[in-house]
Amino acid sequence: MSEKIVFSKGSFFHGTKADLKIGDLIVTGKKKNYNDNRKSQYVYFAGTLDAATWGAELAEGEGKERIYVVEPTGDFEDDPNVTDKKFPGNPTKSYRSKHPLKIVAEVIKWEGHSPEILNNMLENLKKLSEQGIKAID
């Protein structure tokens, strides 16, 4: 029988295609999930499952889309890529940190966005990329 995990207010999530395990650390200095081969100076995470779902769905690569429950190990701040540019006040609860995130669980059952919504987002990101705008840092 599997253990049911109930997310509490304040839970943090990280969406990716990386196959990680409970106890692993998500650290800076790795290839970014999006756009190019630059190394990430931050680790990104969110306080909403929807924001993490976008992270999993938009991550590059062939791996399975995954969402992990994570625990920050140090200070973090609002993600300026989202909050300053798109959603003032941080309603998406998107954050970044230079400190590792510890994986404490994997969200097994979650629902992705509809194909229409996902394709619309991918088209918008493609248009921005063609204009030289790195919409997802």
OpenMM code with the backbone's topology and positions (N, CA, C; nanometers):
from openmm import Vec3, app, unit

residues = "MET SER GLU LYS ILE VAL PHE SER LYS GLY SER PHE PHE HIS GLY THR LYS ALA ASP LEU LYS ILE GLY ASP LEU ILE VAL THR GLY LYS LYS LYS ASN TYR ASN ASP ASN ARG LYS SER GLN TYR VAL TYR PHE ALA GLY THR LEU ASP ALA ALA THR TRP GLY ALA GLU LEU ALA GLU GLY GLU GLY LYS GLU ARG ILE TYR VAL VAL GLU PRO THR GLY ASP PHE GLU ASP ASP PRO ASN VAL THR ASP LYS LYS PHE PRO GLY ASN PRO THR LYS SER TYR ARG SER LYS HIS PRO LEU LYS ILE VAL ALA GLU VAL ILE LYS TRP GLU GLY HIS SER PRO GLU ILE LEU ASN ASN MET LEU GLU ASN LEU LYS LYS LEU SER GLU GLN GLY ILE LYS ALA ILE ASP".split()
positions = [
    Vec3(0.0841, -0.1180, 0.0000),
    Vec3(0.0000, 0.0000, 0.0000),
    Vec3(0.0887, 0.1244, 0.0000),
    Vec3(0.0608, 0.2185, -0.0904),
    Vec3(0.1446, 0.3377, -0.0982),
    Vec3(0.0982, 0.4424, 0.0020),
    Vec3(0.1931, 0.5216, 0.0466),
    Vec3(0.1644, 0.6275, 0.1429),
    Vec3(0.1080, 0.7482, 0.0693),
    Vec3(0.0009, 0.8044, 0.1209),
    Vec3(-0.0599, 0.9230, 0.0614),
    Vec3(0.0084, 1.0462, 0.1200),
    Vec3(0.0541, 1.1342, 0.0313),
    Vec3(0.1190, 1.2567, 0.0751),
    Vec3(0.0202, 1.3704, 0.0591),
    Vec3(-0.0032, 1.4429, 0.1646),
    Vec3(-0.0896, 1.5602, 0.1591),
    Vec3(0.0004, 1.6824, 0.1639),
    Vec3(-0.0106, 1.7679, 0.0604),
    Vec3(0.0732, 1.8860, 0.0557),
    Vec3(0.0176, 1.9917, 0.1486),
    Vec3(0.1051, 2.0482, 0.2271),
    Vec3(0.0618, 2.1525, 0.3192),
    Vec3(0.0865, 2.2893, 0.2561),
    Vec3(0.0191, 2.3890, 0.3104),
    Vec3(0.0453, 2.5252, 0.2665),
    Vec3(0.1933, 2.5517, 0.2915),
    Vec3(0.2590, 2.6031, 0.1915),
    Vec3(0.4022, 2.6275, 0.2053),
    Vec3(0.4877, 2.5202, 0.1398),
    Vec3(0.4253, 2.4160, 0.0828),
    Vec3(0.5035, 2.3160, 0.0100),
    Vec3(0.5649, 2.3813, -0.1130),
    Vec3(0.6828, 2.3347, -0.1515),
    Vec3(0.7512, 2.3850, -0.2699),
    Vec3(0.7700, 2.2723, -0.3699),
    Vec3(0.7653, 2.3077, -0.4984),
    Vec3(0.7717, 2.2091, -0.6055),
    Vec3(0.8734, 2.2494, -0.7117),
    Vec3(0.9295, 2.1480, -0.7794),
    Vec3(1.0229, 2.1703, -0.8895),
    Vec3(0.9841, 2.0767, -1.0033),
    Vec3(0.9519, 2.1346, -1.1209),
    Vec3(0.9178, 2.0553, -1.2378),
    Vec3(1.0363, 2.0401, -1.3299),
    Vec3(1.0572, 1.9180, -1.3823),
    Vec3(1.1744, 1.8882, -1.4637),
    Vec3(1.1517, 1.7589, -1.5410),
    Vec3(1.2500, 1.7208, -1.6206),
    Vec3(1.2505, 1.5879, -1.6818),
    Vec3(1.3656, 1.5050, -1.6254),
    Vec3(1.4356, 1.5586, -1.5283),
    Vec3(1.5471, 1.4862, -1.4665),
    Vec3(1.4941, 1.3744, -1.3763),
    Vec3(1.5569, 1.2591, -1.3839),
    Vec3(1.5197, 1.1440, -1.3012),
    Vec3(1.6027, 1.1497, -1.1725),
    Vec3(1.5419, 1.1996, -1.0669),
    Vec3(1.6105, 1.2190, -0.9390),
    Vec3(1.5461, 1.1333, -0.8315),
    Vec3(1.6093, 1.1246, -0.7179),
    Vec3(1.5616, 1.0409, -0.6078),
    Vec3(1.5418, 1.1256, -0.4824),
    Vec3(1.4606, 1.0749, -0.3921),
    Vec3(1.4424, 1.1418, -0.2631),
    Vec3(1.5778, 1.1516, -0.1939),
    Vec3(1.6074, 1.2702, -0.1438),
    Vec3(1.7367, 1.2962, -0.0796),
    Vec3(1.8367, 1.3629, -0.1715),
    Vec3(1.8175, 1.3522, -0.3033),
    Vec3(1.9074, 1.4192, -0.3983),
    Vec3(1.8963, 1.5705, -0.3818),
    Vec3(2.0010, 1.6392, -0.4231),
    Vec3(2.0023, 1.7852, -0.4214),
    Vec3(1.9992, 1.8383, -0.5637),
    Vec3(1.9172, 1.9378, -0.5860),
    Vec3(1.9157, 2.0112, -0.7126),
    Vec3(2.0066, 2.1313, -0.6896),
    Vec3(2.1133, 2.1414, -0.7686),
    Vec3(2.2166, 2.2423, -0.7440),
    Vec3(2.2367, 2.3329, -0.8655),
    Vec3(2.2994, 2.4464, -0.8422),
    Vec3(2.3356, 2.5379, -0.9499),
    Vec3(2.4511, 2.4789, -1.0303),
    Vec3(2.4792, 2.5418, -1.1446),
    Vec3(2.5931, 2.5006, -1.2257),
    Vec3(2.5622, 2.3912, -1.3252),
    Vec3(2.4382, 2.3457, -1.3319),
    Vec3(2.3974, 2.2427, -1.4282),
    Vec3(2.3395, 2.3104, -1.5518),
    Vec3(2.3272, 2.2345, -1.6616),
    Vec3(2.2627, 2.2875, -1.7819),
    Vec3(2.1186, 2.3226, -1.7472),
    Vec3(2.0752, 2.4355, -1.7990),
    Vec3(1.9380, 2.4803, -1.7735),
    Vec3(1.8384, 2.3869, -1.8396),
    Vec3(1.7162, 2.3839, -1.7853),
    Vec3(1.6088, 2.3029, -1.8433),
    Vec3(1.5600, 2.3593, -1.9756),
    Vec3(1.5897, 2.4863, -2.0040),
    Vec3(1.5285, 2.5544, -2.1168),
    Vec3(1.6294, 2.6321, -2.1992),
    Vec3(1.6001, 2.6463, -2.3267),
    Vec3(1.6585, 2.7422, -2.4191),
    Vec3(1.7970, 2.7125, -2.4739),
    Vec3(1.8940, 2.6825, -2.3946),
    Vec3(2.0298, 2.6749, -2.4473),
    Vec3(2.1198, 2.5967, -2.3532),
    Vec3(2.2488, 2.6039, -2.3791),
    Vec3(2.3448, 2.5259, -2.3009),
    Vec3(2.4105, 2.6042, -2.1883),
    Vec3(2.3554, 2.7214, -2.1548),
    Vec3(2.4131, 2.7971, -2.0444),
    Vec3(2.3967, 2.7194, -1.9135),
    Vec3(2.4854, 2.7439, -1.8208),
    Vec3(2.4765, 2.6829, -1.6877),
    Vec3(2.3912, 2.7709, -1.5982),
    Vec3(2.3105, 2.7084, -1.5160),
    Vec3(2.2201, 2.7820, -1.4290),
    Vec3(2.2946, 2.8390, -1.3083),
    Vec3(2.2705, 2.9659, -1.2813),
    Vec3(2.3273, 3.0293, -1.1624),
    Vec3(2.2342, 3.0164, -1.0427),
    Vec3(2.1126, 2.9713, -1.0699),
    Vec3(2.0109, 2.9569, -0.9652),
    Vec3(1.9390, 2.8237, -0.9822),
    Vec3(1.8740, 2.7794, -0.8758),
    Vec3(1.7773, 2.6706, -0.8850),
    Vec3(1.6402, 2.7351, -0.8688),
    Vec3(1.5459, 2.6867, -0.9472),
    Vec3(1.4129, 2.7474, -0.9506),
    Vec3(1.3090, 2.6516, -0.8935),
    Vec3(1.2099, 2.7074, -0.8261),
    Vec3(1.1037, 2.6258, -0.7679),
    Vec3(0.9815, 2.7125, -0.7470),
    Vec3(0.8704, 2.6501, -0.7122),
    Vec3(0.7450, 2.7234, -0.7006),
    Vec3(0.6639, 2.6741, -0.5822),
    Vec3(0.5758, 2.7601, -0.5377),
    Vec3(0.4847, 2.7263, -0.4292),
    Vec3(0.3491, 2.6812, -0.4797),
    Vec3(0.3357, 2.6653, -0.6130),
    Vec3(0.2114, 2.6134, -0.6686),
    Vec3(0.2422, 2.4950, -0.7589),
    Vec3(0.1520, 2.3991, -0.7578),
    Vec3(0.1683, 2.2824, -0.8430),
    Vec3(0.1560, 2.3222, -0.9905),
    Vec3(0.0725, 2.4213, -1.0222),
    Vec3(0.0568, 2.4643, -1.1603),
    Vec3(0.1876, 2.5181, -1.2173),
    Vec3(0.2574, 2.6012, -1.1418),
    Vec3(0.3853, 2.6553, -1.1903),
    Vec3(0.4870, 2.5427, -1.2115),
    Vec3(0.4899, 2.4449, -1.1217),
    Vec3(0.5814, 2.3315, -1.1373),
    Vec3(0.5415, 2.2454, -1.2573),
    Vec3(0.4113, 2.2378, -1.2845),
    Vec3(0.3643, 2.1636, -1.4015),
    Vec3(0.4213, 2.2253, -1.5284),
    Vec3(0.4188, 2.3592, -1.5376),
    Vec3(0.4810, 2.4256, -1.6530),
    Vec3(0.6288, 2.3904, -1.6613),
    Vec3(0.6975, 2.3880, -1.5466),
    Vec3(0.8389, 2.3529, -1.5468),
    Vec3(0.8638, 2.2153, -1.6049),
    Vec3(0.7814, 2.1196, -1.5658),
    Vec3(0.7963, 1.9826, -1.6158),
    Vec3(0.7630, 1.9737, -1.7645),
    Vec3(0.6551, 2.0409, -1.8052),
    Vec3(0.6103, 2.0318, -1.9441),
    Vec3(0.7033, 2.1039, -2.0416),
    Vec3(0.7656, 2.2116, -1.9980),
    Vec3(0.8488, 2.2914, -2.0877),
    Vec3(0.9966, 2.2533, -2.0841),
    Vec3(1.0350, 2.1677, -1.9912),
    Vec3(1.1753, 2.1256, -1.9825),
    Vec3(1.2145, 2.0525, -2.1106),
    Vec3(1.3347, 2.0807, -2.1584),
    Vec3(1.3853, 2.0133, -2.2776),
    Vec3(1.4292, 1.8723, -2.2431),
    Vec3(1.4378, 1.7883, -2.3442),
    Vec3(1.4864, 1.6524, -2.3235),
    Vec3(1.3786, 1.5495, -2.3493),
    Vec3(1.4204, 1.4256, -2.3436),
    Vec3(1.3315, 1.3145, -2.3757),
    Vec3(1.2785, 1.2429, -2.2519),
    Vec3(1.3232, 1.2819, -2.1344),
    Vec3(1.2830, 1.2121, -2.0127),
    Vec3(1.1371, 1.2325, -1.9775),
    Vec3(1.0934, 1.1560, -1.8804),
    Vec3(0.9573, 1.1660, -1.8289),
    Vec3(0.9415, 1.2988, -1.7539),
    Vec3(0.8266, 1.3625, -1.7722),
    Vec3(0.7981, 1.4851, -1.6974),
    Vec3(0.7769, 1.4487, -1.5510),
    Vec3(0.8441, 1.5208, -1.4619),
    Vec3(0.8369, 1.4901, -1.3193),
    Vec3(0.8185, 1.6182, -1.2386),
    Vec3(0.7527, 1.6029, -1.1261),
    Vec3(0.7408, 1.7124, -1.0304),
    Vec3(0.7847, 1.6591, -0.8951),
    Vec3(0.8795, 1.7293, -0.8346),
    Vec3(0.9306, 1.6920, -0.7036),
    Vec3(0.8860, 1.7927, -0.5983),
    Vec3(0.8633, 1.7429, -0.4781),
    Vec3(0.8442, 1.8301, -0.3624),
    Vec3(0.9845, 1.8569, -0.3107),
    Vec3(1.0184, 1.9850, -0.2931),
    Vec3(1.1544, 2.0214, -0.2545),
    Vec3(1.1553, 2.1082, -0.1296),
    Vec3(1.2695, 2.1074, -0.0658),
    Vec3(1.2937, 2.1898, 0.0528),
    Vec3(1.4138, 2.2787, 0.0247),
    Vec3(1.3986, 2.4103, 0.0282),
    Vec3(1.5157, 2.4976, 0.0114),
    Vec3(1.6134, 2.4754, 0.1281),
    Vec3(1.7422, 2.4817, 0.0984),
    Vec3(1.8434, 2.4642, 0.2035),
    Vec3(1.9065, 2.5956, 0.2458),
    Vec3(1.8605, 2.7046, 0.1861),
    Vec3(1.9145, 2.8363, 0.2197),
    Vec3(1.8170, 2.9443, 0.1774),
    Vec3(1.8660, 3.0667, 0.1777),
    Vec3(1.7835, 3.1805, 0.1404),
    Vec3(1.7358, 3.1685, -0.0043),
    Vec3(1.6202, 3.2292, -0.0322),
    Vec3(1.5692, 3.2346, -0.1682),
    Vec3(1.4938, 3.3656, -0.1871),
    Vec3(1.4663, 3.3969, -0.3144),
    Vec3(1.3986, 3.5223, -0.3482),
    Vec3(1.2940, 3.4972, -0.4552),
    Vec3(1.2034, 3.5941, -0.4741),
    Vec3(1.1086, 3.5864, -0.5841),
    Vec3(1.1856, 3.5760, -0.7153),
    Vec3(1.1355, 3.4977, -0.8085),
    Vec3(1.1987, 3.4822, -0.9394),
    Vec3(1.1686, 3.6050, -1.0247),
    Vec3(1.2673, 3.6926, -1.0481),
    Vec3(1.2418, 3.8151, -1.1239),
    Vec3(1.2056, 3.7897, -1.2699),
    Vec3(1.2385, 3.6723, -1.3238),
    Vec3(1.2011, 3.6401, -1.4613),
    Vec3(1.0499, 3.6339, -1.4770),
    Vec3(0.9813, 3.6009, -1.3702),
    Vec3(0.8351, 3.5900, -1.3733),
    Vec3(0.7717, 3.7094, -1.3045),
    Vec3(0.8158, 3.7394, -1.1838),
    Vec3(0.7458, 3.8394, -1.1032),
    Vec3(0.7640, 3.9815, -1.1534),
    Vec3(0.8840, 4.0169, -1.1982),
    Vec3(0.9069, 4.1531, -1.2442),
    Vec3(0.8562, 4.1748, -1.3869),
    Vec3(0.8574, 4.0689, -1.4661),
    Vec3(0.8252, 4.0843, -1.6074),
    Vec3(0.6817, 4.0476, -1.6426),
    Vec3(0.6237, 3.9525, -1.5718),
    Vec3(0.4936, 3.9018, -1.6131),
    Vec3(0.3860, 3.9102, -1.5077),
    Vec3(0.4200, 3.8836, -1.3838),
    Vec3(0.3186, 3.8731, -1.2786),
    Vec3(0.3613, 3.9477, -1.1525),
    Vec3(0.3516, 4.0810, -1.1513),
    Vec3(0.3902, 4.1563, -1.0321),
    Vec3(0.3174, 4.1058, -0.9076),
    Vec3(0.3911, 4.0980, -0.7992),
    Vec3(0.3331, 4.0491, -0.6743),
    Vec3(0.3510, 3.8998, -0.6535),
    Vec3(0.4040, 3.8300, -0.7521),
    Vec3(0.4358, 3.6874, -0.7450),
    Vec3(0.3159, 3.5972, -0.7148),
    Vec3(0.2058, 3.6084, -0.7900),
    Vec3(0.0925, 3.5172, -0.7673),
    Vec3(0.1247, 3.3725, -0.8018),
    Vec3(0.2278, 3.3495, -0.8863),
    Vec3(0.2659, 3.2129, -0.9212),
    Vec3(0.3531, 3.1483, -0.8132),
    Vec3(0.3930, 3.2302, -0.7153),
    Vec3(0.4816, 3.1830, -0.6082),
    Vec3(0.6063, 3.1155, -0.6670),
    Vec3(0.6710, 3.1862, -0.7584),
    Vec3(0.7920, 3.1379, -0.8243),
    Vec3(0.9147, 3.1971, -0.7570),
    Vec3(1.0132, 3.1101, -0.7289),
    Vec3(1.1302, 3.1507, -0.6519),
    Vec3(1.2588, 3.0996, -0.7167),
    Vec3(1.3703, 3.1566, -0.6707),
    Vec3(1.5016, 3.1077, -0.7108),
    Vec3(1.5964, 3.1189, -0.5934),
    Vec3(1.7023, 3.0361, -0.5992),
    Vec3(1.8015, 3.0345, -0.4919),
    Vec3(1.9360, 2.9933, -0.5481),
    Vec3(2.0419, 3.0374, -0.4829),
    Vec3(2.1763, 2.9903, -0.5159),
    Vec3(2.2110, 2.8673, -0.4320),
    Vec3(2.1245, 2.8352, -0.3367),
    Vec3(2.1442, 2.7194, -0.2488),
    Vec3(2.0696, 2.5983, -0.3042),
    Vec3(2.1173, 2.4780, -0.2761),
    Vec3(2.0502, 2.3576, -0.3274),
    Vec3(1.9071, 2.3429, -0.2760),
    Vec3(1.8301, 2.2667, -0.3530),
    Vec3(1.6973, 2.2232, -0.3114),
    Vec3(1.7070, 2.0742, -0.2815),
    Vec3(1.6547, 2.0328, -0.1685),
    Vec3(1.6553, 1.8906, -0.1331),
    Vec3(1.5227, 1.8282, -0.1745),
    Vec3(1.5295, 1.7181, -0.2478),
    Vec3(1.4076, 1.6478, -0.2878),
    Vec3(1.3562, 1.5666, -0.1696),
    Vec3(1.2298, 1.5915, -0.1326),
    Vec3(1.1706, 1.5191, -0.0196),
    Vec3(1.0607, 1.4224, -0.0638),
    Vec3(1.0099, 1.4383, -0.1868),
    Vec3(0.9074, 1.3475, -0.2389),
    Vec3(0.8905, 1.3747, -0.3877),
    Vec3(0.8244, 1.2824, -0.4565),
    Vec3(0.7855, 1.3045, -0.5954),
    Vec3(0.6339, 1.3046, -0.6014),
    Vec3(0.5788, 1.3998, -0.6749),
    Vec3(0.4344, 1.4049, -0.6973),
    Vec3(0.4055, 1.3036, -0.8081),
    Vec3(0.3348, 1.1988, -0.7758),
    Vec3(0.3104, 1.0912, -0.8715),
    Vec3(0.1898, 1.1205, -0.9608),
    Vec3(0.0829, 1.1698, -0.9021),
    Vec3(-0.0385, 1.1965, -0.9808),
    Vec3(-0.0591, 1.3469, -0.9928),
    Vec3(-0.0433, 1.3964, -1.1137),
    Vec3(-0.0699, 1.5363, -1.1417),
    Vec3(-0.1200, 1.5459, -1.2847),
    Vec3(-0.1939, 1.6507, -1.3119),
    Vec3(-0.2535, 1.6675, -1.4434),
    Vec3(-0.1855, 1.7807, -1.5176),
    Vec3(-0.1427, 1.7519, -1.6387),
    Vec3(-0.0795, 1.8537, -1.7210),
    Vec3(-0.1828, 1.9457, -1.7853),
    Vec3(-0.1321, 2.0463, -1.8509),
    Vec3(-0.2184, 2.1393, -1.9230),
    Vec3(-0.2733, 2.0716, -2.0487),
    Vec3(-0.3832, 2.1205, -2.0997),
    Vec3(-0.4418, 2.0634, -2.2213),
    Vec3(-0.3439, 2.0821, -2.3376),
    Vec3(-0.3522, 1.9964, -2.4388),
    Vec3(-0.2635, 2.0119, -2.5552),
    Vec3(-0.2749, 2.1502, -2.6195),
    Vec3(-0.3949, 2.2071, -2.6214),
    Vec3(-0.4142, 2.3388, -2.6820),
    Vec3(-0.3390, 2.4468, -2.6039),
    Vec3(-0.3517, 2.4450, -2.4724),
    Vec3(-0.2834, 2.5447, -2.3890),
    Vec3(-0.1320, 2.5264, -2.3973),
    Vec3(-0.0855, 2.4022, -2.3923),
    Vec3(0.0580, 2.3745, -2.4002),
    Vec3(0.1140, 2.4187, -2.5359),
    Vec3(0.0455, 2.3855, -2.6440),
    Vec3(0.0928, 2.4260, -2.7776),
    Vec3(0.0948, 2.5772, -2.7922),
    Vec3(-0.0036, 2.6457, -2.7351),
    Vec3(-0.0069, 2.7919, -2.7394),
    Vec3(0.1154, 2.8497, -2.6683),
    Vec3(0.1479, 2.7959, -2.5518),
    Vec3(0.2660, 2.8416, -2.4777),
    Vec3(0.3932, 2.8152, -2.5579),
    Vec3(0.4055, 2.6963, -2.6166),
    Vec3(0.5243, 2.6630, -2.6954),
    Vec3(0.5390, 2.7552, -2.8167),
    Vec3(0.4286, 2.7876, -2.8812),
    Vec3(0.4321, 2.8795, -2.9953),
    Vec3(0.4765, 3.0194, -2.9516),
    Vec3(0.4239, 3.0663, -2.8398),
    Vec3(0.4635, 3.1979, -2.7887),
    Vec3(0.6113, 3.2005, -2.7527),
    Vec3(0.6607, 3.0939, -2.6891),
    Vec3(0.8030, 3.0873, -2.6546),
    Vec3(0.8902, 3.0824, -2.7796),
    Vec3(0.8441, 3.0115, -2.8827),
    Vec3(0.9178, 3.0038, -3.0094),
    Vec3(0.9286, 3.1418, -3.0737),
    Vec3(0.8181, 3.2165, -3.0750),
    Vec3(0.8193, 3.3511, -3.1324),
    Vec3(0.9161, 3.4423, -3.0578),
    Vec3(0.9144, 3.4342, -2.9256),
    Vec3(1.0066, 3.5158, -2.8465),
    Vec3(1.1515, 3.4770, -2.8747),
    Vec3(1.1771, 3.3473, -2.8852),
    Vec3(1.3123, 3.2992, -2.9135),
    Vec3(1.3615, 3.3497, -3.0486),
    Vec3(1.2726, 3.3509, -3.1476),
    Vec3(1.3083, 3.4022, -3.2803),
    Vec3(1.3438, 3.5507, -3.2767),
    Vec3(1.2910, 3.6218, -3.1753),
    Vec3(1.3223, 3.7617, -3.1578),
    Vec3(1.4459, 3.7814, -3.0691),
    Vec3(1.5069, 3.6703, -3.0284),
    Vec3(1.6259, 3.6772, -2.9437),
    Vec3(1.5963, 3.6949, -2.7968),
    Vec3(1.4719, 3.6734, -2.7572),
    Vec3(1.4317, 3.6895, -2.6162),
    Vec3(1.4312, 3.5534, -2.5493),
    Vec3(1.5093, 3.5422, -2.4446),
    Vec3(1.5117, 3.4193, -2.3644),
    Vec3(1.4006, 3.4303, -2.2613),
    Vec3(1.2807, 3.3835, -2.2971),
    Vec3(1.1635, 3.4023, -2.2126),
    Vec3(1.1717, 3.3224, -2.0842),
    Vec3(1.2364, 3.2086, -2.0887),
    Vec3(1.2526, 3.1283, -1.9672),
    Vec3(1.4019, 3.1223, -1.9393),
    Vec3(1.4402, 3.1739, -1.8251),
    Vec3(1.5818, 3.1775, -1.7911),
    Vec3(1.6099, 3.0539, -1.7116),
] * unit.nanometer
topology = app.Topology()
chain = topology.addChain("A")
for resn in residues:
    res = topology.addResidue(resn, chain)
    for name in ("N", "CA", "C"):
        topology.addAtom(name, app.Element.getBySymbol(name[0]), res)
